[in-house]
Amino acid sequence: MPETGSSSGGRKGSEQPPLGLGSEVESAVGTSSGAEVEGQKDVDLLDNKAGGQGVGDSELLEAVSEAIWHVCLLPDHVTAVKDLNSVPILVALLQHNDEKVLTNVVGALGELAGDPECCLLLLRGGGVTTLIQLLRRTSDKLLLNVTHALGSCAADEDALEALLNQDGLRLLWSHLKNPNCRIQASAANAICTCLQQESEGLAEVVRSLVGGIELLVSLLESESESVLSAVCAAIARIARDPQNLAIMTDYGAVTSLSRLAVRVGSFPFVRK
């Protein structure tokens, strides 16, 4: 779950904005029409400050982008935020040098990308490319949001193609080795979304990832239920290819899954 400095619960796969600001924004927006009024102010501020790199500008952008992110967490408000032409502004802010601003902006885009029109705007504006590049960063909070955002984008065929063509799948896979189990789970969820698509040659791409299948199978020993759930879902997708199924079997996937199946009150949910 993506982050801005709070580990409070919220939408799966991404960290949530701090509760203090969240409650203020929530009460301010209240309804979709309220979201549009308050959102317009925030988007205008983003547009005016998008090019600013000073300390004051960064602090203002951090607060405004955090507020917009929180509004986007409410599905009924996504359309209102989209109608304010906010996506191109947020995509431009992916070039900002303040990590807190980046974390908030990526968090907002991760929620907006679930809307096909927003995802298309994100792709056309080069946002998918920038998100892939951000997978090379080291901040846990930022990475949590980036993996979630790319998972949202991967549901779109064109965005998935861009992700695959720019080494995005390999970079997502590399975060299965991240010591933070929340990032592991988010990366696995994004990978699972990629594998849901019937993209030609995708099974071969998975096999080409050196040590990739072995790494995925090894995570069946994780103590994290969220990691186990995501990994099992990814394995279920990979197993549709006979060659990949044989490789996973050689690495002991069947044995590990059998052990999970007999856990009392503690086995993961495998999504259909």
Secondary structure as UniProt FT lines:
FT   TURN            12..13
FT   HELIX           19..29
FT   HELIX           32..49
FT   TURN            50..51
FT   HELIX           55..72
FT   HELIX           75..83
FT   TURN            84..85
FT   HELIX           86..92
FT   HELIX           93..95
FT   HELIX           99..112
FT   TURN            113..114
FT   HELIX           116..124
FT   TURN            125..126
FT   HELIX           127..134
FT   TURN            135..136
FT   HELIX           140..153
FT   TURN            154..155
FT   HELIX           157..165
FT   TURN            166..167
FT   HELIX           168..174
FT   HELIX           175..177
FT   HELIX           181..196
FT   TURN            200..201
FT   HELIX           202..208
FT   TURN            210..211
FT   HELIX           212..218
FT   HELIX           219..221
FT   HELIX           225..238
FT   TURN            239..240
FT   HELIX           242..250
FT   TURN            251..252
FT   HELIX           253..261
//
